[in-house]
Amino acid sequence: MRMRARILEMGLRKAMADLTAAGVPHRLERFEGEGHAFLRDAAAVRQGGAAGRAWGLFREFVREVAGGRRPGGWAEQRR
């Protein structure tokens, strides 16, 4: 793994550990082959694939939080 990728991976692991330690619900989804901010337009969402999946996950999260529920399947640590 290249140095930049290792540094980014370490930062990501730390962020995930910090969220877990704080009891904050979170979930990491990686979309192989997609760059940062790949969800740019409605046409990509309608086509499905990574953009459609990412949009669906976002909507699921918002629905659950807006409904006053803890997001299901999201990592959290109870104290």
N, C-alpha and C positions, 0 to 999 in steps of 0.2 A: 504494500500500500504506500502510496506517495505521501510525503511529509504533510502536505496541505490536507489531504484526505484523513490522515491520522489525527491531526489537530482538530478537524471538524468533528470527527467521530468521538473524540474524547470530550469535546464540549457538549455534544449531544447526549452522551451518556451521563455527564454531570447534571445537565438540565433535567433529564428524566429522573435521576436519583433525587434531586432537590424537590421536584414536584411530588414525587412519591412520599418523601419525608415530611412534606408540608400537608399531605392529605389532599392534594389537588387532583381531581379526576383528569386523566390525560390518556391519549392514545397516539401511537406513532404508526403511520402508514407510509411505507416507502413505495414509490412508483418508479420501478427500474426504467431507465432510459429517458426519464422526464427530468427536465431542468427545473430550476426554481421558478415559481409563478407560472406554471404551465396551464393553469386554469384561467384562460383569458377571455373566452367568448362563449356565447350560448350555443353556437353551432358545434363547438367541440364537445360541449356537455351532451347535446342531443345525439351525437355520434357514439356516445358511450366511451368505452376504453377508460383510460386513467382519469380523464377530465370528468366523465360521467360518474365514475366511482367516487372521486374526491368531492364532487358536488353533493352526491347522495349522503356521504358521511357528514358533511357540514350541515346539511338540512336535518339529518337525524339528531345531531348534537344540539342544534338550536331548538328543535321541537321538544326534546327531553328537558332541556334546561328551562325553556319558557313555560313548560308544563309543570315546573316545580319538582321534577324528578331528578335524581342523580343519574347521569348518563350510564346506561347499561353497557357492560363490556369494557368500560374504561378503567384503567388501572387507578387504584387509590389505596392508601394505607390507612387503616383505622388506628387511632391512638388508644 
